[in-house]
Amino acid sequence: MKKTHIAIVIPVYNEEYNINNAFFQIGQGIRKFPKNKFTIIAVDDASSDNSYREMIKASHKYKLTLKIQKNLNNVETAQSTKIGFQKALSLKADYALKMDADRDFPQKQVIEQLTPYIFKSKNFLRNKLIIGIRKIDKTTQMTPYEKTRKNQIDAALKKYLCLENYGPASAGTQLYPIKLLKKILEHSLVINYKKKWGLDVLLALLFKKLNYKLIIVPILNGEYNPKRRNYIKVKNQYNEFESIIMQVLDSNLVYHKKLIK
């Protein structure tokens, strides 16, 4: 009987000190699914540290199947993720599970909580996208500014896409049926998307706009450090979320008049 092949797609840039932990957790997670085939597709985005060496070392240490795509130049997270997805397609995987190498999401928990949806019933995921949402304590892990921007985004998503409980800044891991992923990667908005990050959000909102179902799965917080998210980074990130929503809605609304009120 053919094993279900799950490609774990990880964009990597200067994650030398996180790789061992990430690969260890992945190894622990996939042990619970011995009847399936897992391949890690790591896209090294021209890292300037020892990420490449650490990935080779950790894959041997934890006996993981690893394919590394090494970018000659830094193309940022969104483009690296697309490269990883294309590799998953070329390997003829059945599903692509996208996650990050950092410690924001516990990789073991992601595998344990998202993978079982594959086996719920035949064709259960035929028209669904599974999204892991990091649970954040708004009182200690968000500034007042970010809480305001998040509430605005939440209101717009609910009003225009009937989408609730989806936090764009916290949705860093997704499980894609490979046929749906192939279809969405051919969408013009995805092909032409050149921003640094935000691809996860674009894909999710396009799925929703095209009437596919999104299943939101809460993921316990990893070692998320809010100090990494200064005012400028948060502002730029939420501005990009706004831009993505506008593109998906194909709307001429002026955002601050506003799409969000």
N, C-alpha and C positions, 0 to 999 in steps of 0.2 A: 504493500500500500504506500502510495506516495506521501511523503511527509509534507505538511504545510510549511512553506518557506517564509520566514519573517525577516525582512531586512531592517536592521536598526541603523537609521541614518543619523550621523552626528557631525555637525560642522565643528571644526576645531581650529582655534587660533590662540596660540600661546597658553595652552592648558597643561603645561608640563607638571604642575603640582596638583592637578586634579585628575589626571588620567588614571593613575593606579586605583584611586577610590572609585571612579566611574566604572572601570572595567571589572573591578572586584564586585561591585553591586550588580552589574549586568550578569556576571557569572552566577551570582547567587539567585538572581531572578529567573534565569532561563532553566535552572535546575528543576524547577517545578513543572516544566513542560518538556520532558525527555523525548516525547514522540514527535517533536517538531524540530525543524531545522532553522537555526538562527545564524545570520551573517551580519557582522558589524561593518557598515560602510562609513568609514571616517574620512571626511574631506579636510585635509590639512591646508588651511588657507595661507600658505607661505609663512608659517610660524617662524619667528626669529629665535625661539628657545628650543628646548629638546623634546618638544611634543612628539615628533615623529619617532624618535628613539624610544620614548616611554610607551608609546602605543605598541610597538613591536615587542618590547619587553613584557608589558602587562598581558598582551594576548597570549604569549607563550606561557606565562606564569599561571594564568587562569584557564588555559586551554580553550581559547575562543577563536572562532573563525573570523578573520579580519581581512578586509579589503581597504586599502588606503588609496585615495585619490589625492595627489599632491599638486596643488595649484602653484604655477611658477610665479605668479604675482598675486598679491592680496586683492580679492574681489569682494570681500565682506560677507556677512553671514547669509543674507538672502540668496545671493548667487551661489554660494557654496552649498546651501541646502538644495537648490535646484539641481546642481551637479550630482549630489548624492541621490536624489530621486531618480535621475536619469540612469544612474548606475544600478539602482534597484530594479528599474524596468529592464535593463539589459541582462540582468541576472535571472529574469523571469520569476522574481519573488511573487508570492501571493498577496503579501501585505507589506507596507512600509510603516515602521514605527519611528517617528522622528523624536529625538530628545537631544538635550545639550550635555556637554561634558562637565559643566561646572556643578556646584553643590546646591543650587537653588531647588532642584527637584531630586528626591531620592530615586535613583534609577531603578533600584530593585523594586520599589513600590510601584513605579510606573509600569514595569513589566507585569507584576503580579495583578494589578488592577485593570489594566487595559487589555492584555492578551486574552483573558477568558471570554471576552465578547466575541472572539472569532468562533468559539465553539458552542455558542448558545443554541443555535439551530442552523440547519442548512439555509444558506443565503441570507442569514440574519443581517449581515453587514453589506448586503448588495447595494443598498442606497443610503448608507449611514457613514458618518464620520465620528470617531470617538476622540474627545478632547479632554486632556487632563488639565484641570485648573488648580493652580497652587492656592491654598487657603492662606490668606494674609490677614493679620490682625490690623485693622484700620487704625486702631488707637495707638499702636506702637511702631508700625511699619510703614505708615504713610504720613506725609506732611499734610497740613490743611490744604495746601495748594493742590497736591495730587488727589486728595479725596474729592475736592471740588471738580477737578477735571474728570475723574473716574465717574462721578455721579452724572456729569453731562453726557459722557459717552454711553453710559448704561441707559440713560433716558432715550437717547437717539436710537440705539439698537432695539430697544423695546418698541418704540413708536414706529420706526420705519422698516424693521426686519422681523418684528415679533420675536426677538431674541432676548432671553433673560438668563441671568446667572453666568454670563460670559464676560470675563475680565480680560481684555486684550493684553494687558501688561503681565498677566499671570498664566497665559495659555501657551506655554512653551513646549508642550508635548502632544502629539496627535498620532492616531492609528488610522491609516488610510488603506482601504481595499485598493489593490493595485490598478484595477480597471478604472475606478473612479479617479484615482490620482492621475493616470495617463490622460484621461479626458480633461481634467481641470488644468493640467500643465499646458494643454494646447489652447487654452483661452487667451485671447489677445492681451488682457490685462496682466496675466501672469508672464507671458512671453516678454512683454515690454516693461516689466517691473524692474527697476534698476536701483532702488533705494537700498540703504545699508541693512535695514532690518524691517520687519513688518510683514514678511511673506506669510508667516503662519496665520496672521490675522486676515490677510487678503484671501487666502485659500478657504478659510473657515467661512467668511462672509459670502464668498462666491458659491460655496456649497449651499448655504442657506438661501441665497437669492435664487438658485436653480432648483429650489424645493427639495433638496436632500435633507435628511434629518441629522441634527447634531445631538450627540449624547454627551452630556457634561459629567465628568467624573472628578470629584474632589480629590486632590492629592495633598497629603500633609506637607507642611513647609519643610524644606531641607535646612540648609545653613544660610538662608537668605539674609543678606546684609543690606539694610536700607541705606547705609552710608554710601554705597556705590551709586545711588541714584540721586545725584545732586539736582538742583533746580533746573539747570540748563538741559540736562539729559532728560528729565521728566517732561519739561516743556516741549522739547523737540520730538519726543516719543509720542506724546498725545496729539501734537500737531499732525504727525504722520498718521495716527489712527483716524483723525478727522478726514484727512485727505483720502485715505483708503475707503472710508464709508462713502464719501462723495463719489468716488470712482465706481464703486459697486452699485450705488443707487442711480448712477448716470444722471445726476441731478444738477441743475443750474442754481440751486439755492445758495445764497451767500451765508456761509457757515455761522458767522457771528451775528446774524440779524434775527432768525437764525434757524438752522437745522436743529440746534440744541437750544432749548429755552428752559 
